[in-house]
Amino acid sequence: MPRRPMRMSEAAEAALATALKKLRTDLQARSAFPDPVLAAAEAAARAPRLPDKDATDLPLFTIDPPGSSDLDQAMHLARRPGGGFRVHYAIADVAAFVTAGDALDAEARERIVTLYFPDGKVPLHPPVLSEGAASLLPNQKVPALLWEHDLDAHGRVMRSSVSRALVRSRARLDYAAVQQAIDSGTAEEPVALLREIGTLREAVEAERGGISLSLPDQEVTVEDGSFRLRYRAPLPVDGWNEQISLMTGMAAAAMMLTGGPGILRTQEQAPTHEVGRLRRIALGLGIDWPHHVSYAELIRSLDPHDHTHGAFLHEAAGALLLKSVYRSFRDGDHVPAQTVHAAIAAPYTHCTAPLRRLVDRYAGELCAAACADRAAPEWVLAALDELPARMEKAKGGAADRQSVDLVEAALLMDRVGAVFDAVVVDTDAEGARPNPRAGQVQLAEPAVLGRVTSAAAPLELGVRVRVRLERADPAFPDKHQRVLFSLVPDEG
């Protein structure tokens, strides 16, 4: 039988619009740019600070979701004559347009990150810059921070440097098209090498004990003027592309740690008792986890499309991938005790998305200064002490998660009382207030994650169940309870 299409009623669409407007207010999203900021952006777009180095002959390309215009990164991949690879990675040079202390800078320091909502985004910088003069759009000469990584034949970094350069991307590609071209053998070598280099970098990640969770994402789309939810399983190219960014972030952190100053993105190791809890969950799910196999090795062996593996991965993401924090330091004598990002298993920093994240402009500037063997600019040093706290105020994660929650509730508003197939992906059986009869389920269709309660038997992680929708209300005051299911007892 064909699945019933999930379309919102006019009432649901109206409720969603009201809820999204309230969410923007709650998150203090600064939708409109003040006139002085827009004027400063227009002036900067006409007269950026251009570098002396010209690298416009380098045939860079970008990989982003279809329709994206705020393009932070462009790359070119090549084989080195003596063996190994050379990766050029251009990052938009926001500092070529924004001057410390000017109206653009002050506004960006308040916005902190670009916020994404289902019905639009609230950008960090005015679109004339973020989607225009500063973006690495195809066939546009743009100032950039151009990273150069030399890798050996096994994908290990031998040398990294970064310098300011004028660049010109040749092509704007998207993930699905790149994956298809690589799989079919029609991709040109600079693109085709992404699989070879990305796979090698994934092997290097495994050697150092890094972790990359591969879970299907809930993705909000607009079709025929109405919002839809679907699961998007990451493509291999997503991971290969991410490895280039991770490699650059690790190289940047290493530069900063060689004498400082710097700002790192760090994450502590999960406590031992959480690992023990996950071992018990794996045993309950029938997942073989020998004691000699590390957590990172186990994660890489699991298939997120298997419902029991997916349930375990959801638990693992919440239990072991602890909150990441920023840590800054002025010099080599004041390096923080915690410098490693546990999931990456190496020192790391954010430096590859300056159009969308404030801290990346500062990190890029520190690395450019280090490679040029000059002191970091005073405006960067002056911000270092307060930058971690400022970044912690960013609302990007809240905007993403709560936006999806609101779309879920609106999409299901007219289906209260309906029964759905689902998988239990989380339970409240352990914790400060344990409740084995409450948890979270993942529906197969539509792409919804929701709270569930059981009136009788405890919930079993990873088990397929039938659930009845009890509530779907975008305006419900408890954001964690906007969508609520109850377990349908097994009549067998």
MORAKA-V692464 format. One record per residue. N is the residue number from 0. RES is the residue in one small letter. PHI is phi as a letter, one per 20 degrees, with the letter a starting at -180 (NA if undefined). OMEGA is omega in radians with two decimals (none if undefined). D_CENTER is the distance of its C-alpha to the mean C-alpha in Angstrom with 2 decimals. Layout:
n = <N,N>
res = <RES,RES>
phi = <PHI,PHI>
omega = <OMEGA,OMEGA>
d_center = <D_CENTER,D_CENTER>
//
This chain:
n = <0,1,2,3,4,5,6,7,8,9,10,11,12,13,14,15,16,17,18,19,20,21,22,23,24,25,26,27,28,29,30,31,32,33,34,35,36,37,38,39,40,41,42,43,44,45,46,47,48,49,50,51,52,53,54,55,56,57,58,59,60,61,62,63,64,65,66,67,68,69,70,71,72,73,74,75,76,77,78,79,80,81,82,83,84,85,86,87,88,89,90,91,92,93,94,95,96,97,98,99,100,101,102,103,104,105,106,107,108,109,110,111,112,113,114,115,116,117,118,119,120,121,122,123,124,125,126,127,128,129,130,131,132,133,134,135,136,137,138,139,140,141,142,143,144,145,146,147,148,149,150,151,152,153,154,155,156,157,158,159,160,161,162,163,164,165,166,167,168,169,170,171,172,173,174,175,176,177,178,179,180,181,182,183,184,185,186,187,188,189,190,191,192,193,194,195,196,197,198,199,200,201,202,203,204,205,206,207,208,209,210,211,212,213,214,215,216,217,218,219,220,221,222,223,224,225,226,227,228,229,230,231,232,233,234,235,236,237,238,239,240,241,242,243,244,245,246,247,248,249,250,251,252,253,254,255,256,257,258,259,260,261,262,263,264,265,266,267,268,269,270,271,272,273,274,275,276,277,278,279,280,281,282,283,284,285,286,287,288,289,290,291,292,293,294,295,296,297,298,299,300,301,302,303,304,305,306,307,308,309,310,311,312,313,314,315,316,317,318,319,320,321,322,323,324,325,326,327,328,329,330,331,332,333,334,335,336,337,338,339,340,341,342,343,344,345,346,347,348,349,350,351,352,353,354,355,356,357,358,359,360,361,362,363,364,365,366,367,368,369,370,371,372,373,374,375,376,377,378,379,380,381,382,383,384,385,386,387,388,389,390,391,392,393,394,395,396,397,398,399,400,401,402,403,404,405,406,407,408,409,410,411,412,413,414,415,416,417,418,419,420,421,422,423,424,425,426,427,428,429,430,431,432,433,434,435,436,437,438,439,440,441,442,443,444,445,446,447,448,449,450,451,452,453,454,455,456,457,458,459,460,461,462,463,464,465,466,467,468,469,470,471,472,473,474,475,476,477,478,479,480,481,482,483,484,485,486,487,488,489,490,491>
res = <m,p,r,r,p,m,r,m,s,e,a,a,e,a,a,l,a,t,a,l,k,k,l,r,t,d,l,q,a,r,s,a,f,p,d,p,v,l,a,a,a,e,a,a,a,r,a,p,r,l,p,d,k,d,a,t,d,l,p,l,f,t,i,d,p,p,g,s,s,d,l,d,q,a,m,h,l,a,r,r,p,g,g,g,f,r,v,h,y,a,i,a,d,v,a,a,f,v,t,a,g,d,a,l,d,a,e,a,r,e,r,i,v,t,l,y,f,p,d,g,k,v,p,l,h,p,p,v,l,s,e,g,a,a,s,l,l,p,n,q,k,v,p,a,l,l,w,e,h,d,l,d,a,h,g,r,v,m,r,s,s,v,s,r,a,l,v,r,s,r,a,r,l,d,y,a,a,v,q,q,a,i,d,s,g,t,a,e,e,p,v,a,l,l,r,e,i,g,t,l,r,e,a,v,e,a,e,r,g,g,i,s,l,s,l,p,d,q,e,v,t,v,e,d,g,s,f,r,l,r,y,r,a,p,l,p,v,d,g,w,n,e,q,i,s,l,m,t,g,m,a,a,a,a,m,m,l,t,g,g,p,g,i,l,r,t,q,e,q,a,p,t,h,e,v,g,r,l,r,r,i,a,l,g,l,g,i,d,w,p,h,h,v,s,y,a,e,l,i,r,s,l,d,p,h,d,h,t,h,g,a,f,l,h,e,a,a,g,a,l,l,l,k,s,v,y,r,s,f,r,d,g,d,h,v,p,a,q,t,v,h,a,a,i,a,a,p,y,t,h,c,t,a,p,l,r,r,l,v,d,r,y,a,g,e,l,c,a,a,a,c,a,d,r,a,a,p,e,w,v,l,a,a,l,d,e,l,p,a,r,m,e,k,a,k,g,g,a,a,d,r,q,s,v,d,l,v,e,a,a,l,l,m,d,r,v,g,a,v,f,d,a,v,v,v,d,t,d,a,e,g,a,r,p,n,p,r,a,g,q,v,q,l,a,e,p,a,v,l,g,r,v,t,s,a,a,a,p,l,e,l,g,v,r,v,r,v,r,l,e,r,a,d,p,a,f,p,d,k,h,q,r,v,l,f,s,l,v,p,d,e,g>
phi = <NA,f,f,f,f,e,d,f,f,f,f,f,f,f,f,f,g,f,f,f,f,f,f,g,f,f,e,l,f,e,f,e,e,f,g,f,f,f,f,f,f,f,f,f,f,f,b,f,e,e,f,f,f,d,d,f,f,f,f,f,b,d,c,b,f,g,n,f,c,e,e,e,c,c,c,b,d,b,e,e,g,e,o,n,b,c,d,d,c,e,d,g,e,f,f,f,d,d,d,g,n,e,f,f,f,f,f,f,f,e,f,m,b,f,d,d,c,g,d,q,c,d,f,f,c,g,g,g,e,f,d,c,f,e,e,e,f,f,m,c,f,c,f,b,e,e,e,c,d,d,d,e,f,e,n,e,f,e,b,c,b,b,b,f,b,e,c,b,f,e,b,d,d,d,f,f,f,f,f,f,f,f,f,e,n,e,f,f,g,g,e,f,f,f,f,f,f,f,f,f,f,f,f,f,g,f,f,e,n,f,c,c,f,d,d,g,e,f,c,e,c,d,c,l,m,c,f,c,c,b,e,d,f,g,e,g,f,g,f,f,f,f,f,f,f,f,g,f,f,f,f,f,f,f,f,f,f,e,o,m,f,a,b,d,d,c,b,e,f,f,f,g,f,f,f,f,f,f,f,f,f,g,f,f,e,m,e,f,c,g,f,e,e,f,g,f,f,f,g,f,e,e,d,f,e,f,f,f,f,f,f,f,f,f,f,f,f,f,e,d,e,f,g,e,c,e,c,d,b,e,a,f,e,c,f,f,f,e,d,e,e,g,f,e,m,a,f,b,b,e,b,d,c,f,f,c,b,g,f,f,f,f,f,f,f,f,f,f,f,f,f,e,l,c,f,f,g,f,f,f,f,f,e,g,f,e,f,g,f,f,f,f,e,f,d,f,f,f,f,f,f,f,f,f,g,f,f,g,f,f,f,e,g,e,d,g,n,f,d,c,e,b,c,f,d,a,c,e,f,c,p,f,c,f,b,f,d,c,r,c,c,d,e,f,b,f,e,c,d,b,f,b,c,c,f,c,f,f,f,d,f,n,e,f,c,d,c,d,f,e,b,b,b,f,e,f,f,e,f,e,c,f,d,c,d,c,f,e,g,f,f,f>
omega = <-3.14,3.12,3.11,3.13,-3.13,3.13,3.13,3.00,3.10,3.12,3.13,3.10,3.14,3.12,3.12,3.13,3.12,-3.11,3.12,3.08,3.11,3.13,3.08,3.12,-3.12,-3.13,-3.13,3.12,-3.07,-3.00,-3.07,3.06,3.07,-3.11,3.12,3.12,3.12,3.12,3.11,3.12,3.11,3.14,3.14,3.13,-3.14,-3.02,3.08,3.05,-3.05,3.14,3.10,-3.06,3.11,3.11,-3.08,3.08,-3.14,-3.06,-3.13,3.01,3.12,3.04,-3.10,3.04,3.13,3.10,-3.13,3.09,3.10,-2.98,-3.08,-2.95,2.98,-3.06,2.94,-3.09,-3.11,3.01,3.07,-3.10,-3.11,-3.09,-3.09,-3.00,2.99,3.14,2.95,-3.08,-3.10,3.12,-3.13,-3.10,-3.11,-3.13,3.06,-3.11,-3.05,3.11,-3.14,3.10,-3.14,-3.07,3.11,-3.13,-3.12,3.14,3.13,-3.14,3.05,-3.10,3.02,3.13,2.95,3.09,-3.11,3.09,-3.13,-3.10,3.09,-3.12,3.06,-2.96,3.08,-3.13,3.10,-3.10,3.12,3.05,-2.99,3.12,-3.10,-2.94,-3.10,-3.09,-3.13,3.11,-3.10,3.06,3.08,3.09,-3.00,3.00,-3.09,2.90,-3.01,3.08,3.05,3.13,2.98,-3.12,3.05,-3.05,3.13,3.11,3.12,-3.11,3.09,-3.08,3.06,3.05,3.09,3.12,3.09,-3.13,2.99,-3.07,3.08,3.07,3.14,-3.01,3.04,-3.07,3.04,-2.99,-3.09,-3.13,3.11,3.12,-3.13,-3.12,3.13,-3.12,-3.09,3.14,-3.11,-3.12,3.04,-2.96,-3.14,3.08,-3.12,-3.14,3.14,3.10,-3.09,-3.12,-3.14,3.12,3.09,3.13,3.06,3.08,3.07,3.09,3.13,3.14,-3.11,3.09,3.11,-3.06,3.00,3.11,-3.14,3.13,3.05,3.12,2.92,-3.08,3.08,3.08,3.07,3.14,-3.13,3.09,-3.12,-3.11,3.08,3.05,3.04,3.04,3.06,3.10,-3.14,3.04,3.05,-3.11,3.05,-3.13,3.14,3.12,3.13,-3.13,3.10,3.11,3.12,3.12,-3.14,3.10,3.10,3.10,3.13,3.12,3.13,3.09,-3.12,-3.10,3.08,3.07,3.12,-0.09,-3.12,2.99,-3.04,2.97,-3.01,3.10,-3.13,3.06,3.10,3.12,-3.07,-3.08,3.10,3.08,3.10,3.11,3.13,3.08,3.10,3.12,3.12,3.13,3.14,-3.14,-3.12,3.11,-3.11,3.14,3.13,-3.07,3.14,-3.13,-3.13,3.08,-3.12,3.12,3.13,-3.11,-3.11,-3.10,-3.03,3.12,-3.09,-3.14,3.00,-2.98,3.10,3.08,3.14,3.11,3.12,-3.14,3.07,3.11,-3.11,-3.13,-3.14,-3.02,-2.97,3.13,-3.07,-3.13,3.07,3.14,3.06,3.07,-3.13,3.11,-3.05,-3.10,-3.08,3.13,-3.09,3.10,-3.13,3.14,3.12,3.12,-3.02,2.96,-2.96,-3.11,3.13,3.13,3.12,2.96,-2.99,3.02,3.04,-3.14,-2.98,-3.13,-3.06,3.08,-3.01,-3.07,-3.00,-2.98,-3.06,3.10,-3.13,3.14,3.12,3.14,3.11,-3.13,3.11,3.11,-3.13,-3.13,3.10,3.13,3.08,-3.14,3.08,3.13,-3.10,-3.12,3.07,-3.13,-3.10,-3.10,-2.97,-3.04,-3.07,-3.06,3.10,-3.14,3.12,-3.12,3.12,3.12,-3.09,-3.07,-3.08,-3.14,3.14,3.13,-3.13,-3.03,-3.09,3.07,3.12,3.12,-3.13,3.11,3.08,-3.09,-3.13,-3.12,-3.07,-3.05,-3.07,-3.09,3.11,-3.07,3.14,-3.14,-3.07,2.96,-3.08,3.05,3.08,-3.09,3.12,3.04,3.10,-3.04,3.13,3.14,-3.08,3.13,-3.05,3.09,-3.07,-3.13,3.09,-3.14,-3.09,3.08,3.07,3.10,3.05,-3.12,-0.01,-3.03,-3.02,2.93,-3.08,3.08,3.13,3.03,3.11,-3.11,-3.04,-3.02,3.05,3.08,3.11,-3.10,3.07,-3.09,3.05,-3.08,2.97,-3.10,3.11,3.13,-3.13,-3.12,2.99,-2.99,3.13,-3.10,-3.10,-3.00,3.11,-3.05,3.14,-3.06,-3.11,3.04,-3.09,3.11,2.97,-3.13,3.05,-3.10,3.10,-3.10,3.11,none>
d_center = <36.68,34.02,31.22,31.84,29.53,27.52,28.27,28.20,31.57,32.34,32.45,28.98,27.63,29.49,28.25,24.61,25.26,26.93,24.21,21.46,23.83,24.35,20.66,20.40,23.50,22.37,19.20,21.50,19.52,21.57,21.86,24.71,25.07,28.50,31.03,31.29,27.56,27.89,31.05,29.50,26.64,29.31,31.33,28.50,27.60,31.27,31.70,28.75,29.64,29.90,29.88,32.95,31.28,31.07,28.74,28.89,30.60,27.45,26.27,22.53,20.28,16.83,14.54,12.54,12.79,16.48,17.70,15.09,17.08,14.92,14.57,13.46,14.17,17.14,18.62,21.97,22.83,26.43,28.77,30.71,34.48,35.08,32.43,28.72,26.19,25.24,21.74,21.62,18.28,18.76,16.58,17.72,20.28,19.92,22.68,25.05,24.98,24.43,27.19,26.92,28.71,28.95,28.01,24.71,23.72,24.92,23.02,19.66,20.35,20.85,17.85,15.42,12.28,12.18,12.39,11.90,14.75,16.34,19.20,17.63,15.48,16.65,15.90,15.97,18.80,21.51,20.93,23.91,21.79,18.10,19.21,22.45,24.03,21.05,18.84,19.27,20.93,23.39,26.86,26.19,27.18,24.58,24.54,21.73,21.01,21.85,20.82,23.16,22.59,25.55,24.99,27.81,28.59,26.51,23.29,23.79,23.33,26.81,26.23,23.62,24.46,23.22,25.47,25.65,26.62,27.17,25.26,25.38,22.99,25.06,22.84,19.85,18.67,16.35,14.91,17.74,20.43,19.43,19.41,22.76,24.24,23.45,24.74,27.83,28.63,28.77,25.97,27.40,27.12,24.44,22.10,23.68,23.15,19.37,20.27,22.74,20.76,17.52,19.73,21.52,18.48,17.43,21.03,20.84,17.82,20.05,22.96,21.42,20.14,16.36,14.37,11.74,11.69,12.06,12.38,13.02,10.80,12.94,13.01,15.34,17.63,20.88,23.95,27.43,26.35,25.11,21.75,20.85,18.47,17.73,15.87,13.95,14.30,12.13,14.60,15.66,14.76,11.00,11.62,14.16,12.19,9.46,12.65,13.89,11.15,11.52,15.22,15.28,13.59,16.17,18.92,18.30,18.55,21.68,23.22,22.81,24.30,27.26,29.13,26.54,25.62,21.88,18.81,16.66,13.57,15.38,15.43,18.77,20.02,20.49,24.13,26.60,27.53,24.06,24.40,27.88,26.76,24.33,27.27,29.37,26.86,26.71,30.50,30.72,28.54,30.61,27.92,29.69,28.33,31.02,31.29,31.04,27.59,24.68,21.78,19.44,22.07,22.36,18.68,18.89,22.08,20.93,20.46,17.95,20.33,23.16,23.41,24.51,21.85,19.18,20.76,20.76,17.09,16.36,18.81,17.44,13.92,15.74,18.46,17.35,13.76,15.06,13.63,12.57,14.80,15.80,19.31,21.45,24.82,27.66,29.18,29.70,31.97,29.41,26.41,24.83,25.82,22.25,20.55,18.62,15.13,16.38,13.66,13.76,17.50,18.04,17.85,14.66,13.56,11.13,13.12,11.60,10.42,13.64,14.15,11.34,11.34,14.81,14.81,14.00,17.38,19.19,17.74,18.60,22.01,22.75,22.15,24.20,26.94,27.01,27.40,30.09,31.81,32.03,31.29,28.05,28.67,30.05,27.56,24.74,26.94,27.94,24.42,23.36,24.96,23.39,19.95,18.35,19.90,18.89,15.16,15.61,16.89,13.75,13.37,9.96,9.19,12.83,12.88,10.37,12.20,15.59,15.48,15.10,17.80,20.05,19.86,20.69,23.64,24.91,24.71,26.81,29.19,32.02,31.69,32.68,35.01,33.59,32.89,29.83,28.99,26.16,25.01,24.86,21.46,22.09,25.31,26.51,29.18,28.30,27.37,29.25,30.57,30.68,31.29,31.37,32.04,28.72,25.18,22.59,23.05,21.05,23.07,23.44,24.28,22.95,19.33,19.73,19.02,21.84,24.09,27.28,30.59,33.50,37.05,38.56,37.02,33.96,30.71,30.05,26.54,25.73,28.82,29.11,30.65,31.89,30.81,32.36,30.47,32.07,30.02,27.61,27.69,25.06,27.42,27.85,27.62,25.80,22.20,21.97,25.10,24.70,24.75,27.19,28.78,31.83,32.66,35.44,38.03,38.83,42.29,43.03>
//
